[in-house]
């Protein structure tokens, strides 16, 4: 099982960086990486290590890599007419599904954690005051947990849309909308609630501890992970995909 997953991941890795694919991915993601790794830590200073500011990188970067990489997983194979060959192999359904998800998850996590390390170096170099400052334990744990969950969620959602889409471009557009709409809706709801409740809402939020909020967020995202992964597994049917 593990060997089969690694086989699919190796195939995906070679396909991702074949010809100019790797350069295109680097060019598309570089501005966001530069902002999160250098610019924001430079501007915010110690707050980057002690406040939940770095959580933005743990949400945006795994999502960005999922949007750029995952839509090609099945829809791209369908466009290139290589999907029947993959589906007729001895590889199990689970190995193919997890192998397709594995590369964007690992790539997104590797870049995210690199950004966090570079951000830490940036803060300590630019705002040096005679001693090394580290991420607080709560922020560090939150960064790790949120990045893992977001990488898994975005990749599972990407695979689900890629299974259904006729082209990789269609899958990318659907995935982008699906990932953006909840964020926009949440921001809009927060703005409306803030305007309606005003000081009362601020009093409630001020009484909540960051750890409590993060535990709730982690539980919700973990549940979404399971639901989306189960939906992708249910959608993955060899006979249906071959006919498509």
WOJO-V159995 format. One record per residue. N is the residue number from 1. RES is the residue in three letters. SS is DSSP state (a for helix, b for strand, c for the rest). Layout:
N:RES:SS ; N:RES:SS
This chain:
1:UNK:c ; 2:UNK:a ; 3:UNK:a ; 4:UNK:a ; 5:UNK:a ; 6:UNK:a ; 7:UNK:a ; 8:UNK:a ; 9:UNK:a ; 10:UNK:a ; 11:UNK:a ; 12:UNK:a ; 13:UNK:a ; 14:UNK:a ; 15:UNK:a ; 16:UNK:a ; 17:UNK:c ; 18:UNK:c ; 19:UNK:c ; 20:UNK:c ; 21:UNK:a ; 22:UNK:a ; 23:UNK:a ; 24:UNK:a ; 25:UNK:a ; 26:UNK:a ; 27:UNK:a ; 28:UNK:a ; 29:UNK:a ; 30:UNK:a ; 31:UNK:a ; 32:UNK:a ; 33:UNK:a ; 34:UNK:a ; 35:UNK:a ; 36:UNK:a ; 37:UNK:a ; 38:UNK:a ; 39:UNK:a ; 40:UNK:a ; 41:UNK:a ; 42:UNK:a ; 43:UNK:a ; 44:UNK:a ; 45:UNK:c ; 46:UNK:c ; 47:UNK:a ; 48:UNK:a ; 49:UNK:a ; 50:UNK:a ; 51:UNK:c ; 52:UNK:a ; 53:UNK:a ; 54:UNK:a ; 55:UNK:a ; 56:UNK:a ; 57:UNK:a ; 58:UNK:a ; 59:UNK:a ; 60:UNK:a ; 61:UNK:a ; 62:UNK:a ; 63:UNK:a ; 64:UNK:a ; 65:UNK:a ; 66:UNK:a ; 67:UNK:a ; 68:UNK:a ; 69:UNK:a ; 70:UNK:a ; 71:UNK:a ; 72:UNK:a ; 73:UNK:c ; 74:UNK:c ; 75:UNK:a ; 76:UNK:a ; 77:UNK:a ; 78:UNK:a ; 79:UNK:a ; 80:UNK:a ; 81:UNK:c ; 82:UNK:c ; 83:UNK:a ; 84:UNK:a ; 85:UNK:a ; 86:UNK:a ; 87:UNK:a ; 88:UNK:c ; 89:UNK:c ; 90:UNK:c ; 91:UNK:c ; 92:UNK:c ; 93:UNK:a ; 94:UNK:a ; 95:UNK:a ; 96:UNK:a ; 97:UNK:a ; 98:UNK:a ; 99:UNK:a ; 100:UNK:a ; 101:UNK:a ; 102:UNK:a ; 103:UNK:a ; 104:UNK:a ; 105:UNK:a ; 106:UNK:a ; 107:UNK:a ; 108:UNK:a ; 109:UNK:a ; 110:UNK:a ; 111:UNK:a ; 112:UNK:a ; 113:UNK:a ; 114:UNK:a ; 115:UNK:a ; 116:UNK:a ; 117:UNK:a ; 118:UNK:a ; 119:UNK:a ; 120:UNK:a ; 121:UNK:a ; 122:UNK:a ; 123:UNK:a ; 124:UNK:a ; 125:UNK:a ; 126:UNK:a ; 127:UNK:c ; 128:UNK:c ; 129:UNK:c ; 130:UNK:c ; 131:UNK:c ; 132:UNK:c ; 133:UNK:c ; 134:UNK:c ; 135:UNK:c ; 136:UNK:c ; 137:UNK:a ; 138:UNK:a ; 139:UNK:a ; 140:UNK:a ; 141:UNK:a ; 142:UNK:a ; 143:UNK:a ; 144:UNK:a ; 145:UNK:a ; 146:UNK:a ; 147:UNK:a ; 148:UNK:a ; 149:UNK:a ; 150:UNK:a ; 151:UNK:a ; 152:UNK:a ; 153:UNK:a ; 154:UNK:a ; 155:UNK:a ; 156:UNK:a ; 157:UNK:a ; 158:UNK:a ; 159:UNK:a ; 160:UNK:a ; 161:UNK:a ; 162:UNK:a ; 163:UNK:a ; 164:UNK:a ; 165:UNK:c ; 166:UNK:c ; 167:UNK:c ; 168:UNK:a ; 169:UNK:a ; 170:UNK:a ; 171:UNK:a ; 172:UNK:a ; 173:UNK:a ; 174:UNK:a ; 175:UNK:a ; 176:UNK:a ; 177:UNK:a ; 178:UNK:a ; 179:UNK:a ; 180:UNK:a ; 181:UNK:a ; 182:UNK:a ; 183:UNK:a ; 184:UNK:a ; 185:UNK:a ; 186:UNK:a ; 187:UNK:a ; 188:UNK:a ; 189:UNK:a ; 190:UNK:a ; 191:UNK:a ; 192:UNK:a ; 193:UNK:a ; 194:UNK:a ; 195:UNK:a ; 196:UNK:a ; 197:UNK:a ; 198:UNK:c ; 199:UNK:a ; 200:UNK:a ; 201:UNK:a ; 202:UNK:a ; 203:UNK:a ; 204:UNK:a ; 205:UNK:a ; 206:UNK:a ; 207:UNK:c ; 208:UNK:c ; 209:UNK:c ; 210:UNK:a ; 211:UNK:a ; 212:UNK:a ; 213:UNK:a ; 214:UNK:a ; 215:UNK:a ; 216:UNK:a ; 217:UNK:a ; 218:UNK:a ; 219:UNK:a ; 220:UNK:a ; 221:UNK:a ; 222:UNK:a ; 223:UNK:a ; 224:UNK:a ; 225:UNK:a ; 226:UNK:a ; 227:UNK:a ; 228:UNK:a ; 229:UNK:a ; 230:UNK:a ; 231:UNK:a ; 232:UNK:a ; 233:UNK:a ; 234:UNK:a ; 235:UNK:a ; 236:UNK:c ; 237:UNK:c ; 238:UNK:a ; 239:UNK:a ; 240:UNK:a ; 241:UNK:a ; 242:UNK:a ; 243:UNK:a ; 244:UNK:c
